[in-house]
Amino acid sequence: MSDYLVRGLAFNGSVRVFAVDSTKTVGEAQQRHMMWPTASAALGRAMTGGVMLGAMLKGEDKVTVKVEGGGPIGAILVDSDAKGHVRGYVTNPQTHFDLSKEGKLDVRRAVGTNGMLSVVKDLGMRDNFTGQTPIVSGEIAEDFTYYFAVSEQVPSSVGLGVLVNTDNSILAAGGFILQLMPDTDEDTIQKIEQRISSIDPVSKMIQRGLTPEQILGEVVGEENLQILDEMPVSFHCNCSKERFATALLGLGQKEIQDMIEEDGMAEAQCHFCLETYHYSKEELEALVDELES
């Protein structure tokens, strides 16, 4: 079954809810980057949170999430949009450590806790919305929770999880976000806190076969849940040979001429999907002609 995300409301509209099964999407990222388990867990959590952030947007809006915690994994970068498309990469995909003392993948150690989580929303306006908060745990979910509370001033609960097989493939990945509306009463908040403290980790729920709807049912109670819509989720990269050619034009005539004289060709690789694009001498000369015209 393909990955998908659901959006809904809970407790008579006083809570906004999102949940996603991102197993195949994170699995594709793992395969493309040949990631080791701890790196897969870190990027998978960030991509899962990122695709739900994208689901909060509309139309052609896009969002970029950057996690820089100073850890050995380096920077994590995730792009997503309002249509369920997401892509991402980590600087050092072959990062892995022994399990933490809790018996879990040590994402905190890989990500680090000395840095920032940045969110840039391209809403089709002249200026982008940018929010930035300190990394508070390096576990990603808590860092998203802190970002929502401080930067967007929306009290939220974020659950993100990734389980990795012994062969490094992705066994389960998914997440949920609950966001309290201004009129949420204290009784509702207590009910949510009690349920969240007693449920399985979201990755375990995915492994058990629960759908995004059923995950939200576990989190808020089926009787309190109203699903509004769903949409497919997938790893999607919008890179192309034409886009990279535009970037080459930005280097200027002299730089392209040097490529022609020194190598007789050029190649460019996308950080997100690792697709490589080759440009022949003739194609480079056409770019020089374009700059001269």
N, C-alpha and C positions, 0 to 999 in steps of 0.2 A: 504493500500500500504506500502511496506517495505521501510525503510530508505535507502537513497542513497546519494552519493556525485558526483559532476561533476567537471571536470578540463577543463580549456580552456584558450584562449588568447583573448585580446581585443585591440582595436585601432592598428590594423595591427601588432600584436605581441609585442607591446611595454609594455603591461601589462599582467601579469600572474594572472589568476583568479580561485578561488575555491568557491564552495557553497555546503551546505549540509542541508538536512532535517534529524534531529537526534531525532525526537519526541519519537519514540518507544524505541530507545536506551537509552535515558535519563529516559524514563518511567520505563524501566526495572531496572535501577540503583535505582530509587526512591522506587520501590516496594521491591527490595532486602534489602535495608537499612532502609526502613520505614522512609524516610526523610520528614522533615517538609519544608514548602515552601521556606524559604530563603536559607536553605541548598541545596534544589533541584536546585534553580536558580544558586547558586555558582558552584556546582559540574557540573550541566548541561552545563553551559558556558565553564568551563574548559575542559570537555569531548569533546564538540563540537569543540573548538579550537584545542584540542589534536588530534582529528581524522583527521583534515585538515593538521596539522603538519605531521602526519603519511603519508598522501597522497603525501607529497613532497619527500618521501623516495622511495627506490627501493628494490625489492627482499625480502630478509628476514630481512631487517633493522627494527629497533624498536626505539621508542622514549618514554621517561618518562618526564612528566611535574610535577613539585612540586611547589605549591603555599603556602607560609608561610608568612602571613601578620600580625601575632600577634593577630588576632581577636578571638572571642569566638568559631568560627567554627573549629579552629585548622588547621592542615595541610590538604591540598587537594592534592591527588596523582592520576595521570592519566597515564596509559600506552596505547600506540597505535602502530600500525604497518602499513606497506605499503599496506595492503590488506583490510583496512576498519574495522579492529577489534579494539575495544576500551573497556577499563574497568577503573573504578575509584571509589574512596571512599573519604569521609571526616572523620576527627577524631570525630567530634560531629554532627551526622546527624540530631539529634532532636534540631536544632537551628532555631529559628524564631523570627522576630521582627515585630512591626507595620510597615506599609508602610512608605516610606520616604516622605519628604514634596512634592516631585514630584509625589507622588501616586504610586511609584514603590516598588518592593521588595528591602529591604535595604541590598544589597549584600556587599556594601562597609563596613558597620558596622559589618557584620558577618565575612568578610575576614580580615579586618584591613588594615592599610597602612604602617605598620612598619615592613618591612621584604623583602623577595626576591622571585622572580620567577626564577626557575631553569629548564633548559632543558638539558637532557642528551640523546644523540643520539648514539645508538649501531649500528654502520655501518659495523660490522663484522670484524673490524680491532683490533689490539692489544690494542689500547687506544680508549676510547670513546670520542666523542666530547661533551664538557660541556660548556653551556652558562648560565650566571646568570646576572640578572638585578634587580635593586630595584623595588618594587611595587610602582607605581605612583598614582594609584587611588583606587585599591581594587575592581574595577568593572569588572575585568578580561580582557575584550576586549581591553581597553586602555593599560593594562599591557602587553598583547601580542604585541600590536602595538609598544610599547616602546622597548620590547625585540628584535623584528625584526630590528628596526632601529639601536639600539646600539650594540647588540651582533652579528647579522648577517649582519648588514650594508645594509639592504634592506628596503627602504622606503615602508611602507605598510599601508593599512587600514583594520582594523578587526572589523567586526560586529558580535556580539553573543547575543542570546536572548532565554529566557525560560519563558513560561506562565504556571502558575499552577492553576488547578481547585480548587474549594472550598473543595473537598474531598481529597486534596493533590496530586491527580494524575496529570500527565503532559498533558497539553492541546496542547502545541506547543513548539518545540525547533529547533533551526537551527542557521546557521551562514554563513558568507562569509569572504574571504580574498582576497584583491587585492594587488599585489606586482609590483612596478614599476621597469622596466628594466633600465639599465644605459642610454639608448637612448631615454627615454620618454621625449617628449618636453613639454614646459610650457603650451601650449594651451590644451594639453590632460589632464594635471594635473588640470587645472582650470575647465575643463568640469566634471572631476570626482568629484572634491570638490563640485561643484554646485549640481550635482545629489545626492550625499550622504547627503547633507544638506536638501534635499527636500523629501527624501523617508521615508516610514513608518519604524518603528523598524522591524528588521528581524523576530522577533517572531510573530508580527502582520501579516507580509506577509505570514508566514507559516500558521497561523490561517485562513487567507483568502483563503487558498488552493493553493498558489503559489508553483510551483516546484522549485528545485534548479536552473534550467535553467532560469525560469522566474524571480527569484530573481536577478540573474546576469543581466538579461535584464533590470530590474528596476535600477540596480546600474550603469551600464555602457551604457545602451541603446542597444536594440536588434540589431540595424544596425551596432554596433561596436563589436559584440560578435561572437566568434568562439568557439564552444564546441568541445573539443578534445576527451574526453571519460568520462565514468561514472563507478562507482563501488558500490556494496552494502555496507551498513554500519550496524554494529550490536554490541551489548554488547557481548563480548567474553572473557572468562577467561581461561587461559591455565594451571590452577592449576590441580593437580591430586594427588591421594594417593601415587603414586610412587615418585612424586616431593617432597612431604612432608617427605616421608621415607628417601630420600637423605638428607634432612635437619636434620632429627633425627640422622642420621649417623654422621653428622657434630658435634653433641653435645658430642660425645665420649662414650666409653664403660661404664664408671662409671655413667654418667648421665642416660643412658638408664637402667642400672641395678637398679638404685634408683627408677625409674618409676615402674619397675617390682615389686620391694619389697614393695613400699609404696602404689601403686594404683592397681597394677596388670593389668594395661592398660594405654593407652595414647590417647589423641585426639588433633587434630590440626584444626584450623579454618582459612580459607582464608579471609584476610581483604577485598579483592575486591568483591568477590561474596557471602561470608558468608557460603560457603559449608563447612561442618564439616566432617573430616575423623577420623575414629576410628581404633585404633591398639590394637589387643588383646595381652594377655600375650605371646601367642605363636609367634605372629608376631614380638613382641619386642625381644624375645629370638633369633629369626632368625636373627635379625639385629645385636645382640651381637655376634652371631656365625660368621656373615659376617665380623665383625671388627676383630675377633680373627684369622680368616683364612688368 
